[in-house]
Amino acid sequence: MLKLKTIYTISFYLILSFTFLIGGLLQFIIGLSNTGLTIVLGFVMLLNYIVYALVKKKIMLNWVFISFLLYMLSILISALFNGTNTAKTLIYLNFSILPLSTFYFFYINRKEGYLNPRSYLQFILFIACIQLPVLLIQGNFYDQLMTFNNSGQNIASFDFLYGTFLVKSDHSLGCFLLFIIAGLLFDFNNISNYVKYRFFYALYLSITVLLAESNISKALLISTWAIYIIYLVYSRIPKSIYNRKFYIIVTSLAFVFLVYNIRNIGFITSKLGGTIENNYTVEKAKYFYDEAKAKRLQIIIVAINELETKYIGSGPYSYFDILTGKFKNTIHFSQFIWCYFDLGLFGLLTLLFYIYHLIRSTLKKNQYLFIFIFPITIIYMMYTTPFSEIGILISLFLIFSIKYPNEFNNNTIPRLEKK
């Protein structure tokens, strides 16, 4: 009989291989379904936890599980009141189940330490390091490679820069690399004990992010390096309260001044669709919304100021119909926007509650790290749908799932724990 450690180890490398190495190739060459693959991998992760819980006789009931139930309830309520068909509802439930499956799966290694940290990190770095040559091939041989496209998707040249990840998963690629870069720079989980030349790897992977297509990942990369440089300077200031407070105030003011003065440069306005003053008024936002050309922030402005408040939404996949692949209004992938229009305010609040506890429970021993990671996750949820993108979810837990010494005791978990 296979041991739990063996089952988990095999599952871990299979899941990461399909998510980050071969899944995209199988999609591209033979048309493997993205949704189907994601559901199967999510089921494998959840099955690992179920087997683990049965063998160990330990059930984890915490705020993550409670928030999962509330979010799933919001989906079912909206589906019931709006008469959403069963197929859409069942597929939409993956938004609630996949994050829970991923959290539970990586929780096992954080508690038991089944995976050797050095091998674990070497495999992750291998995946990260091969993305640059793959991106160069994808960028330079687009026309030739498109002759092999059997994915059933129309892949534009800018959508083709997804490395070895799932098709069109540029945000997943950017998020994966970003968290690894941050882990290398700030030595999350004592990575320095297992990885030499951390700074070199961080630079190399930063070049990869800049060549990828995810603009939000590029912006977050620049912010990460800026925070790292500020941190280096701050750590070298004499431990005088006056000096450090002065440094924090000056740095904060300089940041605000910089953001204010770059808001209207060409690159920024091209991404925002124009200047903030001219394009993000209620009138302009409503105009672009009616024309189905609104940016994400413009949609939020219209929803707050012009549209009738949605309390339970219009039903699962009302904003984007997954069965037809068509959007009801503007063509944007956004967890927050979809959630509001599909599930209403109730669903949006449960979604925020869910993501808060997922990250808080993962980073419970490091408040400062939570302050760094939580906003990054929120930004990705504005620009894509992380709860259905297995690459982003795994990236979120991956770098923080090496077992901490003495983090857990051996007691069972029969009650509500403060995670």
N, C-alpha and C positions, 0 to 999 in steps of 0.2 A: 504493500500500500504506500502510495506517495505521501511524503511528509508535507505539512503545510508550507514549510519553507521552500521546498522544491516546486510545489504548485504555484506559489506566489512568484518565485523567481522566473519561472517559465512564462507566466502570465504577464509579468512586468515587461520583459524583453519583447514578447510578442506584441503587446499593446503599443509600446513605443515604436517598434519597427513598422507596424501598420499605420500608425498615426504620422510618423515623421520621416519614414524612409521609403516604404514600398506602396503605401495606400494610394498616394497620388499617381504613381506610375500605373497601378492597376486600374484606377479610374480612367486615366488618359488612354491606355492601350485597349482595355476590354470593356470599359463602360461601367465599372463597379459603382454602385449607388453610394453617394456621400452619406445620405440620411440612413440608409440601411447599414453601412459600415459603422457609422457612429453609434447606432442603436445596439449593434452586436458587441462592439467594444465596451460600451457602457454596461451591458448585461454581464459581460465577463468580469468587469471590475466589481459589480455588485455581487455576483455569485461568489467571488473570492471572499468578500466580507461575510456573506451568509455562512459559508463553510467555516470560516474562521470563528464566527460567533457560536456556531453549533459545537465545534470541537472544544473551544475554550470555555464555553458556557458563559459568555460575557456579552451583554447587550449594551450598546452605547446609546443612551437616551439623553440628548443634550439640546442646546438651543439651536444647533444646526438642524437636527431632526424636527424640532417644533416649527422652525421657520420653513422647512421643506413642506410640512403638512399644510401650513397656512397658505403658501404659494400654490400648492396643488389644489387646495380648496377654492382659491380665487379662480383658477382655470375652470374647474367643474361648475362653479356657480355661474360664471359668465356663459359657459357653453349651454347650460340648462336654460337660462333665461332668454338666450338669443337663438335657441334652437339649432345650434351648430351641429353639423353631422358628425357621426361617430369617428370617421376616419381622421378628420382634422383634429378632433379633440384628443384622440389617442396619440397622434404624432406630436401634438403640442405639449402633451404631458412630459415628453422627453426634456423640455426646458426645465422641469422641476427635478426629474429623476437623474439626469446625467451629472449635474453638479454634486448631488448627494453620493452617487456611485464613485465619482472621482475622489471626493473627500474621504470617504470610507476606505477606499483602496489604498491611498497613500498614508492614511492614518495607521494602517497595519504596520507598515515599515517604520514609521516614526515610533511606534510602541515596541515592536519586536526586533527591529534591526536585522531583518532577513537578508538585506542586500549589503554586500561589501561596499563601504563608502568609496573606496578608490576605484573599483570597477564601475560603480554607479556613475561617478563623475566623469570617468574616462569615456564611457559610452555616450553620455550627454554631450561632452565636448567634441567627440567624434561627429555626432549628428550636426552640431553647430558649425564645425570647421569645414565640412564638405559643402555647405550651402553656397559659399562664394564661387567656387568653380562651376557649380551647377547653374547659378544665376547668370554667370558669364556665358555659358552655353545657351541658356534659354534666351538671353537678350540678343545674342548674335546669330542664332540659327532658328529664329522664330518661323520663318516661311517653310524651311525644310522640315522642321519637327511637326508642324501643323498637319502634314500629310498623314501622320500616324494618329491623329486625334479621333478617338472613338468614344469620347466621354458623353456625347450627346449635348454638350454645352458649346456655346459660341465663346471662344476664348480670345479676347482682344490681346494685342501685344503687351499692353500694360497689365493685363490680368495673368500673363504667363510667367511673371516673376514670382513664383511661389516655392522655388527650390524643390526639395524632395517632399514637401508637405502635400496635403490634400489639394486638389485642384481649386484655384482661386483663393487659397488660404494665405494671402499676403499678410493679413493682420496677425494670423496665428504665427507665422514665421517671425514677424517683427516682435511680437510679444515674447516668444520663446527666447530669441536672441537678447532682447532687452533685459529680461530677468536674469539671464546668465551673466551678462555684462555687469549688471548691478551686483550680483552675487560675487563676482570676481573682484570688483573694485572695493566693495565694502566688507569683503570676507565673510559673507553670510555663512552661518553654520561651520565656521572655521575651515573654509575651503582651502586655505593656505596649507593645511596639514596634508592635503592630498594632491594639490595642483601646483606645479612650479610655473614660474613666468606668468603669473596672473595678469600683470599689466600688459604684456605682449598679447595674450589671448584677448583681453578686453579691447585693445586697439584693432586687432584683426577682425573681430566680430562686429565692431563699430563700423568698419568699412563695409561689411556685408549688409548691415542695416541701411546704410546710406545708398547702396545699390539696389535695394529692394524697393517695392512699390508703395509700401505702407507709409504715407506721409505723417500720420499721427505717431507712428513708432519713431520716425526721425526726430520729430519735435520732442518726444519724451526722452530720446537718447541724448539730445543736446542738453535737456534739463538735468538728466542724470549726471552727465559729466560736469555740468556747472555746480550741482550740489556736491559732487565729489571734490572738486577744486576748493569750493567754499569750506567744506569739511576739513580738508588738509590745512588750509590757512588757519581756521578756527582752532584746530587741535594744537597748533604751534604758538598760539597766543598765550602769554603768561596767565596763570590761573588767578587773575585778578577779576573780580566781579565787574568792576567799572570797565575794564578793557573789553571783556567779552560782551557785555551788554551794549557797549558802544559799537562794537563790530557788528552785532546782530542788527541794530537799528540802521546803521549805515548801509549794510548789505541789503536789507529789506527795502529801503528807500531807493537804492540804486536799481534794484530789480523792478520796482514799480515804474521808475522813470524810463527804464529800458523798454518795458512792455508798452508803455504809453507812446513812445516815440517810434516804435517799429510797426505799430498797428496798421499804418497806411502805406507801407512799402509794397512794391509791386508783387512780390511773392505772396505776401499775406493776403492782399486784396484779391489776388487771382484765386486763392483757395476759398475765400469767404464770399466771392461773387461780387465784390465791390467794397467800398469803405463802410465801416461800421455805422457812421453817421448817416449815410445815404441809403443803406440797404437793410438796416435792422430796426427801422421804425415799424410801428404796427401796420401803417398803410402799405409800405413796401412789402412787408412780410406777407400780408393778406393778398396782395397782387400776385406775388410769386407762388403762393400757395394755390390760388385759383388757377394759375397757369400750369400747375403741377411741376414747377421748377424750383420750389423752395428748398433752401439749405436746412440742415437739421435744426439749427438755432431759430430760423425763421418759422419752422413748424411749431416749435415750442411757444414762440411769441404769439402765433395765431391761436394755438390751443388755449393759452391762458387768457387772451384778450377778446377773441372773436367767437370761438366755438362754444357750444353748450357743454357744460362740465359733464364728463363721463365718469360714472361711479362704478359700474361693473363692465364697461366697455361694450363693444359690438360683437364679441365672440372670438374665440381662438382663430387665428389666421384670417381675421377680417381685413387687417391692413395689407398683408401679403398673403395671397391665396397659394398655398404650397402645392395644391393639386393642379393648378393651371400655370403657376409660375408668374402670375400677374399681380402688380401693385394696384391698390385702390386709388391712391393719389400719387404722391411723389415717390420716386424710386430711391429709397434709402434703407440700408440695413442698420437698425439701431435697436438694441434690447429695450431701452427706455421708451422710445417712441412707439414701437410695436406693442409693448406692454400696456401703455396708457390707452391706445386706441382699441386694443383687443380686450383688455381686462379692466380698464378704468383705474380710478384712484385707489380702490381697494387692492387691485393687483399690483399697482406700482409700489404701494407702501410695503406689501408683503415681499416684493422683489428686493427692495432696498434692505429690508429686515434680513432676508435670506443671504444676500451677498455680504452684508456686514458680519454676520455670525460665521459664515464660511471662512472669511479672512481672519476674523478675530480669534477663532478657535485654532487656526493654523499658526498664528503668530502670537499666541497668548502670553509668551514670556518676553516679548519685545515690543513695548509700546511705540518706540520711535520707528521701528521697522513697519509697524502697522500704519503709522502716519504717512510713511513713504509709499507703501504698496497700495493702500486702499484708494487714494485718488487716481493712481494709474489705472486700476481696475475699473473705476467709475468712468474714466475717459474712454476706455475701450468699449464699455457698455453703451456709450453714446454713439460710437462710430461703427459698431458691429454687434453681433449677437453671440457673446461668449458662452451663453448657456446651451448653445447648440454646436459650438465650435470646440470639439474635443481637444484640439491643439492648444487653444488658449487656456482651457481649464486645467489640462495637465501641466502646462507651463507655470500656472499660478501656484500649484502645490509642489512641483517637481524639486525646485531648488531648496525647499524648506522641509523636505521629507527624509533627511538623514537623521537617524536617531540621536537625540541629545543624551548625553550621559545623565542617568538618574532622573530623566524627565518624567517617567511613569513608574508607578509601583506595580505590584502584582495583584492588587485587589481587583475583584470583579466590579462591574459597573451596573448594578441592578437598579440604580436610581438616577434622578436628574443630576447631572454633574455641571459644575460651573466650568465651561470650556472657554 
